Amino acid sequence: MPNIIWQIYPLGFTGAPVRPSEGERETTPRLRHICNWLDYAAEIGADTILLNPIFESATHGYDTIDHRKIDTRLGTDEDFDHLVKVCREKNLELVLDGVFNHVAESHELATAGHVSGGDFEGHSDLLELDHSSPEVEDYVVDVMCHWLERGISGWRLDAVYATDPEFFARVTTRVRERFPHAWFVGEMIHGDYNDYVAKAHLDSITQYELWKAIWSSIKDRNFYELEWTLKRNAELTFTPMTFVGNHDTTRIASQVGEHGAAIAAVLLYTLPGIPAIYYGDEQGFTGVKEERVGGDDAVRPTVPGSPEELHEIGKWMYALHEQLGRRRQAQPWIKDAQVEITDIDNAVLAYRVFDENNSMNVRVELDPPRAEIDGESVGL
């Protein structure tokens, strides 16, 4: 199980053309670009790299054409193997994004008729797979095992909220027969988290309720919303993947400003769960997601060739993430801890995180923004 995740959207991160013309599909080893950033990720505490889609797709990665082939815009199998090798050398695990709810219309399962007949969430270019089909199940098991054999540690399962949990129960059971330590996290925006995890035999779910409560509590100066959500979070029967930003959401610094984003980072690193840091948030990147073609581009930017070219932009925010990452790395017990609220007002929240053998006290204030962990001021 991961302790801290650094999440990357590779097509954007590496500067690949997201809506390519024919001439822009030339095989380019962009995956190797990620290798230059692995020490940087480790410095903020990450022990796992989560890559959003890297398989051959028509445009943005979620319209998959071939799950067994590295997208030519990102490179080849050899480039992937090199990334795995460097991750291993740096003691970093690698998790891939599995888009198994829907595919592009040119995907082999679609052309063979193994689709349900519906479009995914109104997108005519995304066809939902028929998850009752044995051929679909065999295909997904084969794909998962193929990349686990190549060195990954687990899968993020896209749009599980729209997929029959019994399908993933059958798939994960078969995959674990060969790879018993594989880790599976499902993208769950809404619904009964506990019920889905149990039925689908998953290890974790993306905690969207906590994401919303963190930014909304800061933006609206209302920590009572976060208090209510933490009570629900305590009822989870698994360890959730927590976050304050990802490839599908407006950047936290655009939601609540840079100091609000710093408070959000303190909360993320000190609350139970598996924190996932979306690349750029540790630098205070801004970007607003819009509901239009290309509306995700602003939150999926390209980064320079090396971290040295970036540090001066958000140096203080990165230093904060380093400080928080070191503390969280040294206290892995936090991910399954309990939370007790010790003081609360609209713009003040104090809480104790604890288990049988450990305890930590956190206090955050919004006006002016400040934070303390065990009485020690955290640099905002």
Residue pairs with C-beta under 8 A, 6 or more apart in sequence:
1 183
1 203
1 204
1 239
1 274
1 335
2 47
2 48
2 93
2 95
2 183
2 274
3 45
3 47
3 48
3 274
3 328
3 329
3 332
3 335
4 44
4 45
4 46
4 47
4 48
4 274
4 275
4 276
4 277
4 325
4 328
4 329
5 46
5 48
5 49
5 50
5 95
5 241
5 274
5 275
5 276
5 277
6 41
6 44
6 46
6 48
6 49
6 50
6 276
6 277
6 279
7 49
7 50
7 52
7 243
7 246
7 247
7 276
7 277
7 278
7 279
8 34
8 49
8 50
8 51
8 52
8 279
9 52
9 61
9 247
9 279
9 300
10 16
10 30
10 31
10 34
10 51
10 52
10 53
10 54
10 61
10 74
11 18
11 52
11 53
11 60
11 61
11 71
11 73
11 74
11 300
12 18
12 247
12 297
12 300
12 301
12 302
13 33
13 34
13 279
13 300
13 301
13 302
13 303
14 30
14 31
14 33
14 34
14 74
14 302
15 30
15 33
15 302
16 28
16 30
16 71
16 73
16 74
17 24
17 73
18 59
18 60
18 294
18 297
18 300
19 59
19 60
19 294
20 59
20 73
24 73
25 72
25 73
26 72
27 72
27 75
27 76
28 72
28 73
28 74
28 75
29 74
29 75
29 76
29 79
30 73
30 74
30 75
30 79
31 54
31 70
31 74
31 75
31 79
31 80
31 82
31 83
32 75
32 79
32 82
32 83
33 305
34 49
34 51
34 83
35 82
35 83
35 86
36 305
36 306
36 307
37 279
37 303
37 306
37 307
38 49
38 86
38 87
38 90
38 92
39 90
39 307
40 307
41 49
41 92
42 90
42 91
42 92
43 322
43 325
44 277
44 282
44 318
44 321
44 322
44 324
44 325
45 269
45 321
45 322
45 324
45 325
45 326
45 328
45 329
46 92
46 277
46 325
47 91
47 92
47 93
47 329
48 92
48 93
48 94
48 95
48 153
49 87
49 92
49 93
49 94
49 95
50 95
50 96
50 97
50 156
50 276
51 94
51 95
51 96
51 97
52 61
52 97
52 156
52 247
53 60
53 61
53 62
53 64
53 71
53 97
53 99
54 61
54 70
54 71
54 74
54 80
54 96
54 97
55 61
55 64
55 65
55 66
55 67
55 68
55 69
55 70
55 71
55 99
56 64
56 65
56 66
56 69
56 70
56 71
56 72
57 63
57 64
57 65
57 71
57 104
58 65
58 104
58 106
58 125
60 296
61 71
61 97
61 99
62 99
62 102
62 126
62 158
63 103
63 104
63 125
63 126
64 99
64 103
64 104
64 107
65 103
65 104
65 106
65 107
66 107
66 108
67 98
67 99
67 139
67 143
68 143
68 146
70 76
70 77
70 79
70 80
80 150
81 150
81 151
83 94
84 94
84 150
84 151
84 152
87 93
87 94
87 151
88 151
93 152
93 153
93 154
94 151
94 152
94 153
95 152
95 153
95 154
95 155
95 156
95 183
95 185
96 147
96 152
96 154
96 155
96 156
97 155
97 156
97 158
98 140
98 143
98 144
98 155
98 156
98 157
98 158
99 158
99 159
100 129
100 140
100 143
100 157
100 158
100 163
100 171
101 120
101 128
101 129
101 158
101 159
101 160
101 162
101 163
102 120
102 123
102 126
102 127
102 128
102 129
102 159
103 109
103 110
103 115
103 126
103 127
103 129
104 110
104 125
104 126
104 127
105 111
105 125
105 127
107 127
109 115
109 129
109 135
109 136
109 139
110 127
110 129
112 135
114 129
114 130
114 133
114 135
114 136
115 127
115 128
115 129
115 130
116 127
116 128
116 129
116 130
116 131
117 128
118 127
118 128
119 126
119 127
119 128
120 126
120 127
120 128
120 159
120 162
121 162
128 162
129 136
130 136
131 137
131 163
131 164
131 167
132 164
132 167
136 167
137 167
137 170
137 171
140 171
141 171
141 174
141 175
144 155
144 171
144 175
144 182
145 175
145 178
145 179
148 175
148 178
148 179
148 182
153 181
153 182
153 183
154 182
154 183
154 184
154 185
154 203
155 182
155 183
155 184
155 185
156 185
156 186
156 187
157 163
157 168
157 184
157 185
157 186
157 187
157 202
158 187
159 187
160 168
160 186
160 187
160 188
160 196
160 200
160 202
160 205
161 186
161 187
161 188
161 189
161 190
161 191
161 196
165 196
165 199
165 200
166 199
166 200
167 200
168 184
168 186
168 200
168 201
168 202
169 199
169 200
169 201
172 182
172 184
172 200
172 201
172 202
173 201
175 182
176 182
183 203
183 204
184 201
184 202
184 203
184 204
185 202
185 203
185 204
185 205
185 206
185 241
186 196
186 197
186 200
186 202
186 204
186 205
186 206
187 205
187 206
188 196
188 205
188 206
188 208
189 206
189 208
190 208
193 205
193 207
193 236
193 238
193 240
194 235
194 236
194 237
194 238
196 202
196 205
197 203
197 204
197 205
197 237
197 238
198 237
202 238
203 238
203 239
204 238
204 239
204 240
204 241
204 274
205 238
205 240
205 241
206 240
206 241
206 243
206 246
207 233
207 240
207 241
207 242
207 243
207 273
209 229
209 232
209 233
210 229
210 230
210 233
210 240
210 242
210 271
210 273
211 242
211 243
211 244
211 245
211 249
212 229
213 225
213 226
213 228
213 229
213 230
214 226
214 244
214 264
214 267
214 268
215 244
215 252
215 255
215 256
215 260
215 264
216 222
216 225
217 223
217 224
217 225
217 226
217 349
218 255
218 256
218 260
218 263
218 264
218 366
219 255
219 256
219 260
221 346
221 347
221 366
221 367
222 346
223 344
223 345
223 346
223 347
223 348
223 349
224 344
224 346
226 267
226 349
227 341
227 344
227 349
230 271
230 339
230 341
230 351
233 240
233 271
233 272
233 273
233 339
234 338
234 339
239 272
239 273
239 274
239 335
239 336
240 273
240 274
241 273
241 274
241 276
242 268
242 271
242 272
242 273
242 274
242 275
242 276
243 268
243 275
243 276
243 277
243 278
244 252
244 261
244 264
244 265
244 267
244 268
244 278
244 281
245 251
245 252
245 278
245 281
245 299
246 276
246 278
247 278
247 296
247 299
247 300
248 289
248 296
248 299
249 289
249 299
250 287
250 288
250 289
250 299
251 280
251 281
251 285
251 286
251 287
251 288
251 299
252 260
252 261
252 264
252 281
253 260
253 261
253 281
253 284
253 285
253 286
254 286
254 287
254 288
255 261
256 263
256 264
258 284
258 317
259 369
259 380
260 366
260 369
261 281
261 284
261 317
262 317
262 320
262 369
262 371
262 380
263 364
263 366
263 369
263 371
263 380
265 281
265 282
265 317
265 320
265 321
265 324
266 320
266 324
266 362
266 364
266 371
266 373
266 378
267 362
267 364
268 275
268 277
269 275
269 321
269 324
269 325
269 327
269 328
270 324
270 328
270 334
270 353
270 360
270 362
270 373
271 334
271 339
271 353
272 334
272 335
272 336
272 337
272 338
272 339
272 353
273 335
274 335
275 328
277 321
279 303
280 287
280 301
280 303
282 314
282 317
282 318
282 321
283 310
283 313
283 314
283 317
283 318
284 313
284 314
284 317
285 301
285 314
287 298
287 299
287 301
288 298
288 299
289 295
289 296
289 298
289 299
290 298
303 310
304 310
311 318
316 379
319 379
320 378
320 379
320 380
323 378
323 379
324 378
327 373
328 334
331 358
331 360
333 355
333 357
333 358
334 353
334 360
336 355
337 353
337 354
337 355
337 358
338 353
338 354
338 355
339 351
339 352
339 353
340 351
340 352
340 354
341 349
341 350
341 351
342 350
342 351
342 352
342 361
343 349
343 350
343 363
344 350
347 365
347 366
347 367
348 363
348 364
348 365
348 366
349 363
349 364
350 361
350 362
350 363
350 364
351 361
351 362
352 359
352 360
352 361
352 362
353 359
353 360
353 361
353 362
354 360
360 373
360 374
361 372
361 373
361 374
361 375
362 371
362 372
362 373
363 371
363 372
364 370
364 371
364 372
365 371
369 380
370 377
370 378
370 380
371 377
371 378
371 380
372 378
